[in-house]
C-alpha cells in the first residue's frame, strides 16, 4: 500500500494506540477508510464474521491472541486490506482471508459503515 509519508505516520500512530491485542479494530478501520477515501473513493469498511448457518461462533486470526473475537473490522483501500494484523502496508484484499485467518470456509466478509461499528471505542484504553 502506497501511503504518503504523513498518512503512514498517522496510521502507525493509530496502530500503536489500538494494537491487535486491544480488540479495537474499528478504530483503526476508521482511520484507514478516512485516509483512503482522499485518493480512492471506493475505500470502505469490511467485517469478517462467522458465516450464517455455520457452527462457527468466533473468527480466529492466524496470529495467536488471548481473547476471542465475534467479528473483526478492517479498512479496504486501493485494493488492500489494512488493519493491525497486516500493519500499515496492508495486504492484497484478495489474499487477506487466506493469509490472516483460520477456518476461512466458515467466514464471510461483508461491507460495513465503520462509523457505526463500536462507536466511541477510540476512547477506551
C-alpha positions as CSV (number, residue, x, y, z in Angstrom):
1,X,0.0,0.0,0.0
2,X,1.5,3.3,-1.0
3,X,0.6,5.7,1.8
4,X,2.1,9.2,1.7
5,X,4.7,9.7,4.5
6,X,2.1,11.7,6.5
7,X,-0.6,9.1,6.0
8,X,1.7,6.3,7.0
9,X,2.7,8.2,10.2
10,X,-0.9,8.7,11.1
11,X,-1.8,5.1,10.5
12,X,1.2,3.9,12.5
13,X,0.1,6.1,15.4
14,X,-3.4,4.5,15.2
15,X,-1.9,1.1,15.2
16,X,0.2,2.0,18.2
17,X,-2.9,3.2,20.1
18,X,-5.0,0.2,19.0
19,X,-2.8,-2.8,18.6
20,X,-4.2,-6.2,17.6
21,X,-4.4,-7.3,21.2
22,X,-6.7,-4.4,22.1
23,X,-9.6,-5.7,20.1
24,X,-10.2,-2.1,19.0
25,X,-10.1,-2.9,15.3
26,X,-12.9,-0.5,14.3
27,X,-10.8,2.5,15.5
28,X,-8.0,1.6,13.1
29,X,-10.5,0.8,10.3
30,X,-12.0,4.4,10.6
31,X,-8.5,5.9,10.1
32,X,-7.8,3.6,7.1
33,X,-11.2,4.4,5.4
34,X,-10.9,8.2,6.1
35,X,-7.4,8.5,4.7
36,X,-8.0,6.0,1.8
37,X,-11.1,8.0,0.6
38,X,-8.9,11.0,-0.1
39,X,-7.3,9.2,-3.1
40,X,-9.6,6.2,-3.5
41,X,-13.3,7.0,-3.3
42,X,-14.0,3.2,-3.2
43,X,-12.4,2.8,0.2
44,X,-14.7,1.0,2.5
45,X,-15.1,-0.8,5.8
46,X,-15.2,-4.5,5.8
47,X,-16.0,-7.0,8.5
48,X,-15.0,-10.7,8.9
49,X,-17.8,-12.7,10.6
50,X,-18.7,-16.3,11.2
51,X,-20.8,-17.5,8.2
52,X,-24.5,-17.7,8.9
53,X,-25.7,-21.2,9.3
54,X,-22.2,-22.5,10.2
55,X,-21.2,-23.8,13.6
56,X,-18.6,-21.0,13.9
57,X,-19.2,-18.5,16.8
58,X,-15.8,-16.7,16.6
59,X,-13.3,-15.5,14.0
60,X,-9.8,-16.9,14.6
61,X,-6.8,-15.0,13.2
62,X,-3.6,-16.9,12.4
63,X,-1.8,-14.6,14.8
64,X,-2.4,-16.2,18.3
65,X,-4.5,-14.0,20.6
66,X,-5.6,-14.4,24.2
67,X,-9.2,-13.2,23.5
68,X,-11.9,-14.4,21.1
69,X,-13.5,-12.1,18.6
70,X,-17.1,-12.4,17.4
71,X,-16.1,-10.3,14.3
72,X,-13.3,-8.2,13.1
73,X,-13.5,-4.9,11.2
74,X,-10.8,-3.6,8.8
75,X,-10.4,-1.0,6.1
76,X,-10.1,-1.7,2.4
77,X,-8.4,0.9,0.2
78,X,-6.5,0.8,-3.1
79,X,-7.2,-3.0,-3.4
80,X,-5.6,-3.7,0.0
81,X,-6.9,-4.8,3.4
82,X,-5.3,-2.8,6.2
83,X,-5.6,-3.4,9.9
84,X,-3.5,-4.3,12.9
85,X,-2.9,-7.8,11.5
86,X,-1.4,-6.5,8.3
87,X,0.3,-3.4,9.6
88,X,0.3,-0.2,7.6
89,X,1.5,-1.8,4.4
90,X,-1.7,-4.0,4.3
91,X,-2.1,-7.0,2.1
92,X,-3.9,-7.6,-1.2
93,X,-7.6,-7.8,-0.4
94,X,-7.9,-11.0,-2.5
95,X,-5.4,-12.7,-0.2
96,X,-6.5,-11.2,3.2
97,X,-8.7,-14.0,4.5
98,X,-6.3,-16.8,3.3
99,X,-3.2,-15.1,4.8
100,X,-4.6,-13.8,8.1
101,X,-7.5,-16.1,9.2
102,X,-8.0,-19.7,10.1
103,X,-11.1,-21.7,9.1
104,X,-11.9,-19.4,6.1
105,X,-14.6,-21.8,4.8
106,X,-16.7,-20.7,7.8
107,X,-16.2,-16.9,7.4
108,X,-18.0,-14.2,5.4
109,X,-16.7,-10.7,4.6
110,X,-19.3,-8.0,4.4
111,X,-19.3,-4.3,3.9
112,X,-19.9,-2.1,7.0
113,X,-20.1,1.5,7.8
114,X,-17.0,1.9,10.1
115,X,-18.6,4.9,11.8
116,X,-21.4,2.6,13.2
117,X,-19.1,-0.2,14.4
118,X,-18.2,0.1,18.1
119,X,-18.8,3.9,18.4
120,X,-16.5,5.6,20.9
121,X,-14.1,2.7,21.0
122,X,-11.2,5.1,20.4
123,X,-11.7,6.5,23.9
124,X,-11.3,3.1,25.6
125,X,-7.9,2.3,27.0
